[in-house]
Amino acid sequence: MARVRNVPSALTIAGSDSGGGAGIQADLKTFAALGVYGTSAVTAITAQNTMSVTEVYEVPVDVISAQIKAVIIDIGADAIKTGMLSSSAIIRCVAHSLSAVHGPVLLVVDPVMVAKSGDSLLQDEAVGTLRNELIPLAAVVTPNIPEAETLTGMAIVSDDDVRQAARIIVEMGAKSVVVKGGHREGPATDLYFDGTAFREFVSPRIETVNTHGTGCTFASAVAAGLAKGLETEHAIEEAKEFVTEAIRQSFTIGQGHGPLNHFHRHWGK
């Protein structure tokens, strides 16, 4: 007889990265590494490696909706993470599907806009839909600096700018936001805001090109923490530590930006 065990689960709704470093693949690796059972709904198929994205095929919205429904009605999801949602139609489909879920949804929105290679993953027309229809459902939004600039329409240069951008994103309806600082100078400083208080999460900057999938991994790690019952701030703290070490112990795959080491806690043991 199989041993009964209560395993938390998390659902990722995102694009597939054929190179395995980001997207659905990074999300599922992160869930597994952190002891969470991962499920997925694929929103797009990309032909992608460490250097570039050469093709993108958007999955039809009825298939995306069916994937989400199939997972929720049987397995459920203790937390949900969204990644690449490339069009307004897909964003609306996901928002509608999540709104139909019975009970509260712990949703982490990673507003994916550009791949590490610089290739666009979000259509310009979809930014407003993301802002108006999905972000209000989020427990946490995890933009990097360029994504926060696009969402808020402001330039982010100073520490005060980061704080103002965080305020604006929470005013859009999100319960909280983490504005990631990887694109700024100095230590990698992420700013968390829950509508009341700010907190900085700081880690040393690691000099490496192997950072493909960092944003996906961070958001998935936050979702994994929420799925395991952690409070949001604690989930973010653990995600920051996980990603920092995954970058520190990254390895070279391919000729461009290599992936993080999602299993750094397990390899060599």
Secondary structure as the mmCIF struct_conf table of DSSP 4:
data_model
#
loop_
_struct_conf.conf_type_id
_struct_conf.id
_struct_conf.beg_label_comp_id
_struct_conf.beg_label_asym_id
_struct_conf.beg_label_seq_id
_struct_conf.end_label_comp_id
_struct_conf.end_label_asym_id
_struct_conf.end_label_seq_id
HELX_LH_PP_P HELX_LH_PP_P1 ALA A 2 VAL A 4
STRN STRN1 SER A 9 ASP A 17
TURN_TY1_P TURN_TY1_P1 SER A 18 GLY A 19
BEND BEND1 GLY A 20 ALA A 22
HELX_RH_AL_P HELX_RH_AL_P1 GLY A 23 ALA A 33
TURN_TY1_P TURN_TY1_P2 LEU A 34 GLY A 35
STRN STRN2 TYR A 37 GLN A 48
BEND BEND2 THR A 50 MET A 51
STRN STRN3 VAL A 53 GLU A 58
HELX_LH_PP_P HELX_LH_PP_P2 VAL A 59 PRO A 60
HELX_RH_AL_P HELX_RH_AL_P2 VAL A 61 ASP A 74
TURN_TY1_P TURN_TY1_P3 ILE A 75 ILE A 75
BEND BEND3 ASP A 78 ASP A 78
STRN STRN4 ALA A 79 THR A 82
BEND BEND4 SER A 87 SER A 87
HELX_RH_AL_P HELX_RH_AL_P3 SER A 88 SER A 99
TURN_TY1_P TURN_TY1_P4 ALA A 100 ALA A 100
BEND BEND5 VAL A 101 GLY A 103
STRN STRN5 LEU A 107 VAL A 109
STRN STRN6 VAL A 114 VAL A 114
TURN_TY1_P TURN_TY1_P5 LYS A 116 SER A 117
BEND BEND6 GLY A 118 GLY A 118
STRN STRN7 SER A 120 SER A 120
BEND BEND7 LEU A 122 LEU A 122
HELX_RH_3T_P HELX_RH_3T_P1 ASP A 124 ALA A 126
HELX_RH_AL_P HELX_RH_AL_P4 VAL A 127 THR A 129
HELX_RH_PI_P HELX_RH_PI_P1 LEU A 130 LEU A 134
HELX_RH_3T_P HELX_RH_3T_P2 ILE A 135 LEU A 137
BEND BEND8 ALA A 139 ALA A 139
STRN STRN8 VAL A 140 VAL A 141
HELX_RH_AL_P HELX_RH_AL_P5 ILE A 145 THR A 152
TURN_TY1_P TURN_TY1_P6 GLY A 153 GLY A 153
BEND BEND9 MET A 154 MET A 154
BEND BEND10 SER A 158 SER A 158
HELX_RH_AL_P HELX_RH_AL_P6 ASP A 159 GLU A 171
TURN_TY1_P TURN_TY1_P7 MET A 172 GLY A 173
BEND BEND11 LYS A 175 LYS A 175
STRN STRN9 VAL A 177 VAL A 179
TURN_TY1_P TURN_TY1_P8 GLY A 182 HIS A 183
BEND BEND12 ARG A 184 PRO A 187
STRN STRN10 ALA A 188 PHE A 193
BEND BEND13 GLY A 195 THR A 196
STRN STRN11 PHE A 198 SER A 203
HELX_LH_PP_P HELX_LH_PP_P3 PRO A 204 ILE A 206
BEND BEND14 VAL A 209 VAL A 209
STRN STRN12 HIS A 212 HIS A 212
TURN_TY1_P TURN_TY1_P9 GLY A 213 GLY A 213
HELX_RH_AL_P HELX_RH_AL_P7 THR A 214 ALA A 227
TURN_TY1_P TURN_TY1_P10 LYS A 228 GLY A 229
HELX_RH_AL_P HELX_RH_AL_P8 THR A 232 ARG A 248
TURN_TY1_P TURN_TY1_P11 GLN A 249 GLN A 249
BEND BEND15 GLY A 254 HIS A 257
HELX_LH_PP_P HELX_LH_PP_P4 GLY A 258 GLY A 258
STRN STRN13 PRO A 259 PRO A 259
HELX_LH_PP_P HELX_LH_PP_P5 LEU A 260 LEU A 260
TURN_TY1_P TURN_TY1_P12 HIS A 262 GLY A 268
#
